[in-house]
Amino acid sequence: MGLRENAAKAAGREVAAEEPREAAVDVASNLTEPDLGDLTKDAESASAVIAWSRVMGEVRAIAKSEKFEGGRAGRFNFRGIETALNSFGPACRKHGVLVIQHRVETEYRDISTSSGGKMRECTALVTFRIYGPDGSFFESQAAGEASDSGGRSTPKAQSIALRTLLINNGLVPTEDRDADAVHFERAENPVRPAVSYVDEVCDPRTSAGRLRQIHHELKSMRQLGALVTNEVGDEEAIGDLVVRLGKERAGGGAE
């Protein structure tokens, strides 16, 4: 008996005969969402882990629909605590899941604003217990940070921790476009031909420092051995030409 049959037997379901591999591949390629089956089956005896997975099956995505404007942070879209609660609350009640704040560890400091005002900043590390219908639970931690001038920094930080817990533990996507969905290849930079340097190299106004830079550019493009016509009409490797003229302009010193 395979893994599929064992899982079905534990759930009290019959297992249909497995389709040929070719047919299974065709069906799978057309699915946009997995078939989660009956999410309320055996709800009263479900463990915390099973019940939470069923909540995850209900909350498929939460878009960044809330907007923040103003302040030094500028403008941006975000998913606030109310949006997270509106999505997870009904699903948790449906599947008998309790998200309980079990322990809070806080740190505080006083900060000054750019306008000279005073605010209290709170950093909260919150331990949550997620209970299932059968009374089992698992713990998870999330941190939140907030500042306020009127004594509300602690509940703000706890709210942020709860939002973080729900979204992260629920693996909730935003439905935004995947940053890796667009593939592109970098175009190679065109290589400058060695002959295009000749006029500049032979110009007596070109400094020895610039000649050293040209030598480096030619070396990086592996063109030091390229043959060009020098200042007297002879054929010469451009690397040798640059070195020779560089020494002449430096008064015969080393390059």
C-alpha positions, 0 to 999 in steps of 0.5 A: 500500500502506497503513501496515497492509499495510506493517507486515504485510509487514515481519512476514511475515504475510498481510493479510486484506481490510479489513472495512467501516468500520461493522463495524470500529467495532462490533468495536473497541467491544467490545474490552477489551484490544488483540490483540497477536498472537504475542509470541514471533514472531521472538524471537531477532532482535527489537530492544531496543525491540520486545522491551521492547514485548513485555514491556509486553504481558505486564505489564498491571498491578501493584496496590498490594498491599503495605502500610506501617504505622507511622512518621511516614509513616502507613499507605499501600499501595505497589508494592515492588521484589519485586512489580515483579521478580516481574512483570517477571522472567518476562516479560523472560526469556521475551522475551530482555530484559536490564535491566543497571545500567550506571552509578551516580552517588551522593550522600550525607549524614548525617541525624539522626532525631527520636530522636537517632539517625544515618542515612546518606542516599543519592541514586542516579541510575542509568543502565540499559541495556535489551538485546534478543535481537539485542544492541541496547540503549537507555538509561534513567535512574531515581533512587532515595533511601533512608536507613539506619543500617547501611550499606544506604542505597546498595542500597536507593536502587538498588532504588528506582531499578530499581523506578521504571524498570520501572514507569515505562518499562513504563507499568504501571497500578495498576488503581485507579479513575481519579480523572477517572472520576467527573464532577460539577458544582459547584452554584451558591451561592444568592444572598441576596436584597437584602431580607434585609439591610434589618433589619441595615442599618437596625439602629442597632447595625450598625457602619459597618464591617459596612455596608461589608462588606454593600455589598461583598456586594451589589455582588458579587451585582449587587444594589446597585440592588434596591429595598427599603423603608427605615427610614422606609417609603420605597422606596430602592435598597439600595445607596443605603440602605447608603451613606447610613446608613453615612455617618451612623454614621461621623459624616458622613465618606466611606464 
